[in-house]
Amino acid sequence: MDTSSIRMGVDIGGTFTDVVLEIGETQYSTKVLTTYAAPEDAIIDGMQQVCSKAGVKPSDVGQIIHGTTLATNALIERRGAKTALITTQGFRDVIEMRTESRFEQYDLNLNLPEPLLPRQQRYTLEERMDAMGNALIELKRSDVEGLVDEIKEAGYQSIAVGLIHSYLNDTHEKMVRDVIEENIPNAMVSLSCEVSPQMREYERFNTVVANAYIKPLMKSYLGRLEGRLNDEGVSCNIFLMHSGGGIISIESAADFPVRLVESGPAGGAVFAANIAARYGLDKVLSFDMGGTTAKICLIKDQTPKTSRVFEVARTYRFKKGSGMPISIPVIDMVEIGAGGGSLAHVDSMRQIRVGPESAGSEPGPACYGRGGTKPAVTDADLVLGKLDPDNFAGGSIKLHTDSSADALETVLGQTLDMDAQTAAFGLAEVVDENMANAARVHAVENGEDLSEYTMIAFGGAAPLHAGRLCEKLGVDRLLVPTGAGVGSAIGFLRAPFSFEANRSVYMKLSDFNPDVITNLLTELKTEATGFVRNCDETADILSEFKVYMRYSGQGWEIPITLSEEQAMNPNAAEFQELFETDYINLFGRAVDGMDVEITVWSVNATTPSQAVEPIKAASDGTAAKIETTRTMFDPALSKAVDTSVVLRTEMNIGETVQGPSAITEDETTIILPSSRRAIKQPDGCIDIVTKV
C-alpha cells in the first residue's frame, strides 16, 4: 500500500480528541474523550479506532498533522514551567503595567489580570538600544554572567529574554543566550528577537514570556507523543498546525510553542475556507462550537481574516483588553466560553449565565454520568430533545436525561422557580444569544453586514445551535459539511505548509528607501522559506508580502498586501495608493496632507493551497426518509413540537428535509428549526435555507 496517501489529522480539544484518517477521498473519523494527564493516550486510542475502521495498521500512516489546545490551556490555567524574564533595566514591570487602556472604563473596582510571572521572577540588565537599533549602553558580559549565576541558583527551567528594541538589533539578546547556554545547559531559552521581533514592548515581552512558560511542557509532550507513536510502529513525519492557518515541523513547534496557541481553531477556519472555495462563496461566517468554546471567524474571498496580535485568557466577560496579548501571526476570530461542556449558574441579579467554566471531559456534563453535578449546555440540549441519549458520539457514550434534569432543577430551577425544561430553554437561549452577540460585534468591528453572509457550521456542538443562531443573526443560508463533528481535524489535512516571518522597521513614506525595503523583505522571505523547507524539501513555495501602515500619529496600523513585483521593486507612490485604497474601504475617507508610516514588514512562505472541485448545486428532489419522530422544544415557537428524525447517511443527493427536524449522524446532530428546510448537496453538505 502507498502509505503517502494515508494521512491522519488529530485535534485535541478541551473535551474531545478528534481523529480523522484520510485514504485518498475516503475519511474515517472518531471522537474520544480527552485524557488531560497524558493527552497522547487519547490520540493512540483514536488512532487505533480509525485504523481498525479503515482496515489498515497504524504503521501504514504516512503523515500526521496535529493541533492542540494544550498550549492555550497551560496559559489559561497557569500550569507552565518555573520561568524567569531577563529585560532591560527600568522595564522590569512592563508586563504588569500593561498599557494605559481600561477595558471596562466605568468599573471603579476593575481588577487587572495578573502577569504571567510575578515581580521576583523578573530580572534586569544595564543595557540599552535606541529606536534605530544603535547601542546607547553597551551590555557587559560580566554583568550577564553575574545575573545568570543568580538565576542558576534559583533553579529556573526556562528563561525568557526581552530587551528594549531588540527587534532592530539582537546582539545583546544573543549574548545573553550564549552565556545562559554555557552556564545552565539544561535551561530552555526564548529570545524575543526570534519569537516576536516586533515593536511594542508589552506585547513582545508578553509573547516571549508565554513561549518560555509553555516550552518545557510542550517539548515534553511532543517528545512523549513521538515515543508513543514509535511504540505503535508509526515512523512517519509529524507536523503541527500553527495559529496562522499553516503547518510547521515538530521541531519548529517545540522551539516556538506559542505559535500553537490557536492551532485547533485555525484548522477549523481552514476547513471552512475550503468549503467556501468549493461553493464559490466570498462571504462566509465560520462557526465552530466544540465542547469547551465557540469560535467565530469572518472568511472573505475564501481566505480567513488574519491578525498580528490576539488575546489569550480574557478574564473579564471576554472583553477585549482583559486578556494576555500574544504578538504572533494568527487567524482573527472571536472565541467565547460557550461549548457543549460550558457550565451554567445564576448570578446575583438572578440571571442565567453560561461559561466560561467548562465541565471538560473530566467529569463532563451531568448527563455523562461521570460525577458532574452542574448543568452544561449539553444537558440543556438533551432535555430539550435535541440529542438522542442512546446514540451520542455514535453510541459510545450513553447520556442520562434524569441526571441532566436534576442538575438543571437544582442549580437553575430552584433559584428561578422553573422546571427542568424551562431552565434548559433559558440556558440554551442565553448561550445562543451570547454567540449571536459575539458575531454581531465582530462583524461591526470589521464593517460587515452578516445578512450577506453564509454560515458554515462544524464542531460537535455547532450543528445543534447553528440553525437558531442563523435565525437570530438574519443569516439565510447555512452549510453543515460532511465530517462537521471533526471539522478542525479535517482542516489540518487541507492546510498548506507555511510560516510567517515578521519584523518591525520604522519608515515614513517621506523617507522611503527602496534598497532597505528590498533587502529587508528578501531576508524575511529567506527566513520564512527556510522553515517551510524543513517540512517539505521539494514543494513549490509561494511568498505573500504584507506591510502594516498608518497615518503619522495614529496608534495602530492596517495590513496592506503587496505582490512580489511590488515588494521586490518598491515604489513610494504605489505604497501610498495601496494604503489609501484600503483605508478608504475601512474608514470611508483618506486623510489629505498627512504623512504615512510603515511599522511592520511581513512575508508568509506557503505551499500552494489544495485545488478544489467546484460544486454544482443539486435541485430539490423528493423528501428524505423519516427514520422516526421525537418531541423537541423549538425556541422560536417557545413550545415543544413533534420533530422528524432523519439519518444523514440515508439521505440521497437532492433529497430535502423540512423543519422542525433533526438530521443525525455519529459525531453530531443537525437541528433544523421550523423556519428552515434542508437539501443534501453532491459533496454531502447539508444546505439549509430559510423557507419561502
Residue pairs with C-beta under 8 A, 6 or more apart in sequence:
1 56
1 60
2 62
3 60
3 61
3 62
3 236
4 62
4 63
5 23
5 24
5 62
6 21
6 22
6 23
6 56
6 60
6 61
6 62
6 63
7 21
7 22
7 61
7 62
7 63
7 64
7 65
7 493
8 19
8 20
8 21
8 22
8 47
8 50
8 61
8 63
8 64
8 65
9 18
9 19
9 20
9 22
9 64
9 65
9 66
9 67
9 267
9 486
9 489
9 490
9 491
9 492
9 493
10 17
10 18
10 19
10 20
10 43
10 46
10 47
10 64
10 65
10 66
10 67
10 489
10 492
11 17
11 18
11 66
11 67
11 68
11 264
11 267
11 486
11 488
11 489
11 492
12 34
12 39
12 42
12 43
12 66
12 67
12 68
12 69
12 70
12 264
13 34
13 69
13 264
13 290
13 291
13 292
13 488
14 34
14 69
14 73
14 290
14 291
14 292
14 293
14 339
14 341
14 358
14 360
14 361
15 33
15 34
15 290
15 291
15 292
15 339
15 340
15 341
15 358
15 359
15 360
15 361
15 364
15 460
16 31
16 32
16 33
16 34
16 290
16 291
16 361
16 393
16 460
17 31
17 32
17 33
17 34
17 35
17 39
17 42
17 43
17 46
18 29
18 30
18 31
18 46
18 485
18 486
18 488
18 489
19 29
19 30
19 31
19 32
19 43
19 46
19 47
19 49
19 50
19 486
19 489
20 27
20 28
20 29
20 50
20 483
20 486
20 489
20 490
20 493
21 27
21 28
21 29
21 47
21 50
21 51
21 53
21 54
21 56
21 61
22 490
22 493
23 54
23 56
26 54
27 482
27 483
27 490
28 50
28 53
28 54
29 50
29 483
29 485
29 486
29 489
29 490
29 667
30 46
30 49
30 50
30 53
30 394
31 46
31 393
31 394
31 396
31 460
31 485
31 486
31 667
32 42
32 45
32 46
32 49
33 42
33 361
33 362
33 364
33 397
34 42
34 360
34 361
35 41
35 42
35 361
36 360
36 361
36 362
38 224
39 68
39 70
39 221
40 221
40 224
40 225
40 228
41 228
43 66
43 225
43 228
44 228
44 229
44 232
47 58
47 61
47 232
47 234
48 58
48 232
51 57
51 58
51 60
51 61
57 233
58 229
58 232
58 233
58 234
59 232
59 233
59 234
59 235
61 234
61 236
62 236
63 236
63 237
63 239
64 229
64 234
64 236
64 237
64 238
64 239
65 238
65 239
65 240
65 241
65 247
65 492
65 493
65 495
66 225
66 238
66 239
66 240
66 241
66 492
67 240
67 241
67 260
67 263
67 264
67 266
67 267
67 488
67 489
67 492
68 240
68 260
68 263
68 264
69 263
69 264
69 292
70 217
70 218
70 221
70 260
71 214
71 218
71 257
71 258
71 260
71 261
71 263
72 261
72 262
72 312
73 79
74 80
74 213
74 214
74 217
74 218
75 116
75 210
75 213
75 214
75 261
75 312
75 313
75 324
76 312
76 313
78 116
79 217
80 116
80 158
80 213
80 214
80 216
80 217
81 156
81 157
81 158
81 188
81 212
81 213
81 214
81 215
81 216
81 217
82 121
82 155
82 156
82 157
82 158
83 116
83 117
83 121
83 156
83 157
83 158
83 159
83 160
83 209
83 212
83 213
84 117
84 121
84 122
84 123
84 151
84 154
84 156
84 158
84 159
84 160
85 95
85 117
85 121
85 122
85 123
85 159
85 160
85 161
85 162
85 205
85 208
85 209
85 212
86 123
86 124
86 125
86 147
86 151
86 159
86 160
86 161
86 162
86 163
86 176
87 94
87 122
87 123
87 124
87 125
87 161
87 162
87 163
87 164
87 205
88 124
88 125
88 127
88 128
88 163
88 164
89 124
89 125
89 126
89 127
89 128
90 124
91 124
91 164
91 201
91 205
92 119
92 122
92 123
92 124
93 119
93 122
94 201
94 202
94 205
95 115
95 116
95 117
95 122
95 202
95 205
95 206
95 209
96 115
96 119
97 202
98 112
98 202
99 202
101 321
102 110
102 321
103 110
103 316
103 319
103 320
103 321
103 322
104 110
104 316
104 319
104 322
110 316
111 315
111 316
113 313
113 315
113 322
113 323
113 324
116 206
116 209
116 210
116 213
116 324
117 209
117 213
121 156
123 147
123 150
123 151
125 139
125 143
125 144
125 147
125 163
125 172
125 176
126 137
126 139
126 140
126 143
127 135
127 137
127 138
127 139
127 143
127 163
127 172
128 135
128 136
128 137
128 164
129 135
129 136
129 163
129 164
129 165
129 166
129 168
129 169
129 172
130 136
130 165
131 165
131 168
131 506
132 168
133 165
133 168
133 169
134 169
135 169
135 171
135 172
139 172
139 175
139 176
141 175
141 179
144 175
144 176
144 179
145 179
145 183
148 176
148 179
148 180
148 183
148 184
149 183
151 159
151 180
151 184
152 183
152 184
152 187
156 184
156 187
157 187
157 188
157 216
158 187
158 188
158 189
158 190
158 212
158 213
158 215
158 216
159 180
159 184
159 187
159 188
159 189
159 190
159 212
160 190
160 192
160 205
160 208
160 209
160 211
160 212
160 213
161 173
161 176
161 177
161 189
161 190
161 191
161 192
161 208
162 173
162 192
162 201
162 204
162 205
162 208
162 209
163 172
163 173
163 176
163 192
164 201
166 172
166 173
166 191
166 192
166 193
166 197
167 192
167 193
167 196
167 197
167 198
167 199
167 204
167 503
167 504
168 504
168 505
170 191
170 193
170 194
170 197
173 191
173 192
173 193
174 191
174 193
176 191
177 189
177 191
180 187
180 189
181 189
188 212
188 215
188 216
188 219
189 212
190 208
190 211
190 212
190 215
191 208
192 204
192 205
192 207
192 208
194 256
195 207
195 208
195 211
195 256
195 258
195 328
196 203
196 204
196 207
196 208
196 327
196 328
196 502
197 204
197 502
197 503
197 504
198 204
198 308
198 327
198 502
198 503
198 504
198 600
199 504
199 506
199 599
199 600
200 327
202 325
203 309
203 325
203 326
203 327
204 327
206 324
206 325
206 326
206 327
207 258
207 325
207 326
207 327
207 328
210 258
210 261
210 312
210 324
210 326
211 256
211 257
211 258
214 257
214 258
215 254
215 255
215 257
217 257
218 253
218 254
218 257
218 260
219 254
219 257
222 238
222 240
222 250
222 253
222 254
225 238
226 238
226 250
229 235
229 238
237 249
237 250
237 535
238 250
239 247
239 248
239 249
239 250
239 497
239 535
240 247
240 248
240 249
240 250
240 252
240 253
240 260
240 263
241 247
241 260
241 263
241 264
241 266
241 267
241 491
241 492
241 495
242 248
242 253
242 259
242 260
242 263
242 266
242 498
242 499
243 259
243 260
243 261
243 262
243 263
243 266
243 310
243 328
243 329
243 330
243 331
244 259
244 266
244 306
244 328
244 329
244 330
244 331
244 498
244 500
244 604
245 266
245 269
245 270
245 304
245 306
245 331
245 495
245 498
246 495
246 496
246 497
246 498
246 499
246 500
246 604
246 606
247 492
247 495
247 496
247 497
247 498
247 535
248 256
248 259
248 497
248 498
248 499
248 531
248 534
248 535
249 531
249 534
249 535
251 534
252 259
252 499
252 531
252 534
253 259
253 260
258 326
258 328
259 328
259 329
261 312
261 326
261 328
261 330
262 310
262 330
262 331
262 333
264 488
265 288
265 293
265 295
265 297
265 331
265 333
265 335
265 488
266 304
266 330
266 331
266 491
266 495
267 487
267 488
267 489
267 490
267 491
267 492
267 495
268 286
268 288
268 295
268 297
268 458
268 459
268 487
268 488
268 491
269 286
269 288
269 295
269 297
269 299
269 304
269 331
269 333
269 491
270 304
270 491
270 492
270 494
270 495
271 458
271 481
271 487
271 488
271 490
271 491
271 494
272 284
272 286
272 288
272 297
272 299
272 304
272 456
272 458
272 487
272 491
273 284
273 286
273 299
273 302
273 303
273 304
274 491
274 494
274 610
274 612
275 281
275 284
275 456
275 479
275 481
275 685
276 282
276 284
276 299
276 302
276 454
276 456
277 302
277 612
278 612
278 613
278 614
278 615
278 683
279 454
279 479
279 614
279 615
279 617
279 685
280 614
281 302
281 454
282 300
282 301
282 302
283 299
283 300
283 448
283 452
283 453
283 454
284 298
284 299
284 300
284 302
284 453
284 454
284 455
284 456
285 296
285 297
285 298
285 299
285 439
285 443
285 450
285 453
285 454
285 455
285 456
285 473
285 475
286 295
286 296
286 297
286 298
286 299
286 304
286 333
286 455
286 456
287 294
287 295
287 296
287 435
287 439
287 455
287 456
287 457
287 458
287 459
287 462
287 466
287 469
288 294
288 295
288 296
288 297
288 457
288 458
288 459
288 462
288 487
288 488
289 295
289 338
289 339
289 340
289 435
289 457
289 459
289 460
289 461
289 462
289 464
289 465
289 466
290 339
290 340
290 459
290 460
290 461
290 462
290 488
291 339
291 340
291 341
291 358
291 360
291 361
291 378
291 460
291 461
292 337
292 339
292 341
292 342
292 358
292 360
293 335
293 336
293 337
293 338
293 339
293 358
294 335
294 336
294 338
294 339
294 435
294 438
294 459
294 461
294 462
295 333
295 334
295 335
295 459
296 333
296 334
296 335
296 336
296 435
296 438
296 439
296 442
297 304
297 305
297 331
297 332
297 333
297 334
298 304
298 305
298 332
298 442
298 443
298 446
298 448
298 453
299 305
299 456
304 331
304 332
304 333
305 331
305 332
305 446
306 329
306 330
306 331
306 332
306 559
307 329
307 330
307 331
307 332
308 327
308 328
308 329
308 330
308 502
308 548
308 559
308 600
308 602
309 325
309 326
309 327
309 330
310 325
310 326
310 330
310 332
311 320
311 321
311 322
311 323
311 324
311 325
311 326
312 323
312 324
312 326
313 323
313 324
314 320
314 322
314 323
315 322
315 323
316 322
318 335
318 336
318 337
318 356
318 438
329 500
329 502
329 602
329 604
334 438
334 439
334 441
334 442
336 355
336 356
336 434
336 435
336 438
337 354
337 355
337 356
337 357
337 358
338 354
338 355
338 377
338 431
338 434
338 435
339 355
339 358
339 377
339 461
340 365
340 376
340 377
340 378
340 381
340 460
340 461
341 358
341 359
341 360
341 361
341 364
341 365
341 376
341 377
341 378
342 354
342 355
342 356
342 357
342 358
342 359
342 376
342 377
342 431
343 354
343 355
343 357
343 358
343 359
343 374
343 375
343 376
344 352
344 353
344 354
344 374
344 375
344 376
344 377
344 380
344 411
344 412
344 427
344 430
345 352
345 353
345 374
345 411
345 412
346 352
346 353
346 411
346 412
346 415
346 416
347 353
350 415
350 416
352 412
352 416
352 423
352 426
352 427
352 430
353 430
354 377
354 427
354 430
354 431
354 434
355 431
355 434
358 376
359 365
359 368
359 372
359 374
359 376
362 370
363 370
363 371
363 372
364 370
364 372
364 376
365 372
365 375
365 376
365 377
365 378
365 379
365 404
366 372
366 373
366 374
366 375
366 376
366 379
366 400
366 403
366 404
366 406
366 407
367 376
367 378
367 379
367 382
367 389
367 399
367 400
367 401
367 403
367 404
368 397
368 399
368 400
369 398
369 399
369 400
369 403
372 403
372 407
373 407
373 410
374 407
374 411
375 404
375 407
375 408
375 411
375 412
375 423
375 424
375 427
377 427
377 428
377 431
377 461
378 387
378 399
378 404
378 461
379 403
379 404
379 407
379 408
379 424
379 427
380 404
380 408
380 423
380 424
380 425
380 427
380 428
380 431
381 387
381 424
381 428
381 461
381 464
382 389
382 399
382 401
382 404
383 401
383 404
383 405
383 408
383 420
383 421
383 424
384 421
384 424
384 425
384 428
384 632
384 633
385 630
385 631
385 632
385 633
385 640
385 643
386 464
386 632
386 662
386 669
386 671
387 399
387 464
387 669
388 630
388 645
388 664
388 669
389 398
389 399
389 400
389 401
390 398
390 399
391 664
391 666
392 398
392 399
393 666
393 667
394 666
394 667
395 666
404 420
404 424
405 420
406 420
408 420
408 423
408 424
408 427
409 418
409 419
409 420
409 423
412 418
412 423
412 426
412 427
413 419
413 420
413 422
413 423
416 423
416 426
418 426
421 633
421 640
424 633
425 633
425 635
425 638
428 465
428 468
428 635
429 635
431 465
432 465
432 468
432 469
432 472
432 635
433 472
435 465
435 469
436 469
436 472
436 473
439 450
439 469
439 473
440 450
440 473
443 449
443 450
447 586
450 473
450 474
450 475
451 473
451 474
451 475
451 476
453 475
454 475
454 477
454 478
454 479
455 466
455 469
455 470
455 473
455 475
455 477
455 478
455 479
456 478
456 479
456 480
456 481
457 463
457 466
457 478
457 479
457 480
457 484
458 480
458 481
458 483
458 484
458 485
458 487
458 488
459 484
459 485
459 487
459 488
459 668
460 485
460 667
460 668
461 668
462 484
462 668
463 480
463 484
463 485
463 668
463 669
463 670
463 671
464 668
464 669
464 670
464 671
465 671
466 478
466 480
466 670
466 671
467 478
467 659
467 670
467 671
467 672
467 673
467 676
467 688
468 635
468 636
468 671
468 673
469 475
470 476
470 477
470 478
470 676
470 688
471 636
471 673
471 675
476 689
476 690
477 687
477 688
477 689
477 690
478 676
478 687
478 688
478 689
479 685
479 686
479 687
479 688
480 670
480 685
480 686
480 688
481 487
481 683
481 684
481 685
482 683
482 684
482 685
483 490
483 667
484 667
484 668
484 670
485 665
485 666
485 667
485 668
486 667
494 609
494 610
496 606
496 607
496 608
496 609
496 610
497 532
497 535
497 536
497 539
497 606
497 607
498 532
498 604
498 605
498 606
498 607
499 528
499 531
499 532
499 604
499 605
500 528
500 602
500 603
500 604
500 605
501 524
501 525
501 527
501 528
501 531
501 602
501 603
501 604
501 605
502 524
502 600
502 601
502 602
503 520
503 523
503 524
503 600
503 601
503 602
504 599
504 600
504 601
505 516
505 520
505 598
505 601
506 597
506 598
506 599
507 513
507 516
507 517
507 597
507 598
508 552
508 595
508 596
508 597
508 598
509 572
509 575
509 576
509 595
509 596
509 597
509 598
510 595
512 570
512 572
512 575
514 569
514 570
514 571
517 567
517 570
517 601
518 567
518 568
518 569
518 570
520 601
521 545
521 567
521 568
521 601
521 603
522 568
524 601
524 602
524 603
525 543
525 603
525 605
527 603
528 543
528 603
528 604
528 605
529 541
529 543
529 605
531 605
532 539
532 541
532 605
532 606
532 607
533 541
536 607
539 607
540 607
540 608
541 605
541 606
541 607
542 605
542 606
542 607
542 608
543 564
543 567
543 603
543 604
543 605
543 606
544 561
544 603
544 604
544 605
544 606
545 561
545 562
545 563
545 564
545 566
545 567
545 602
545 603
546 559
546 560
546 561
546 562
546 601
546 602
546 603
546 604
547 559
547 560
547 562
547 575
547 598
547 600
547 601
547 602
548 557
548 558
548 559
548 560
548 598
548 599
548 600
548 601
548 602
549 557
549 558
549 560
549 575
549 579
549 596
549 597
549 598
549 599
550 556
550 557
550 558
550 596
550 597
550 599
551 591
551 594
551 595
551 596
551 597
552 594
552 595
552 596
552 597
553 594
557 597
557 599
557 600
558 579
558 582
558 583
558 586
559 602
560 575
560 578
560 579
560 582
561 578
562 578
566 574
566 575
566 578
567 603
575 596
575 598
576 596
579 596
580 590
583 590
583 591
584 590
615 681
615 682
615 683
615 685
616 682
617 681
617 687
618 653
618 654
618 679
618 680
618 681
618 682
619 654
620 654
620 656
620 679
621 652
621 653
621 654
621 655
621 656
621 679
622 654
622 655
622 656
623 655
623 656
623 657
623 658
624 646
624 650
624 651
624 652
624 655
624 656
624 657
624 680
625 646
625 647
625 650
625 651
626 644
626 645
626 646
627 645
627 646
627 647
627 650
627 664
628 644
628 645
629 642
629 643
629 644
629 645
630 642
630 643
630 645
630 662
631 640
631 641
631 642
631 643
632 640
632 641
632 643
632 660
632 662
632 671
633 639
633 640
633 641
634 640
634 641
634 660
634 673
634 674
636 673
636 674
636 675
637 674
641 660
641 674
642 660
643 660
643 661
643 662
644 657
644 658
644 660
644 661
644 662
645 661
645 662
645 664
646 657
646 661
646 662
646 663
646 664
647 663
647 664
647 665
648 663
648 664
648 665
648 670
648 686
649 665
651 657
651 663
651 680
651 686
652 680
653 680
653 681
653 682
654 679
654 680
655 679
655 680
656 677
656 678
656 679
657 663
657 672
657 677
657 678
657 679
658 672
658 677
658 691
659 672
659 673
659 674
659 675
659 676
659 677
659 678
659 691
660 672
660 673
660 674
661 672
661 678
662 669
662 670
662 671
662 672
663 669
663 670
663 672
663 678
663 686
664 670
670 678
670 686
670 688
672 678
672 688
675 690
675 691
676 688
676 689
676 690
676 691
677 688
677 689
677 691
678 686
678 687
678 688
678 689
679 686
679 687
679 689
680 686
680 687
681 687
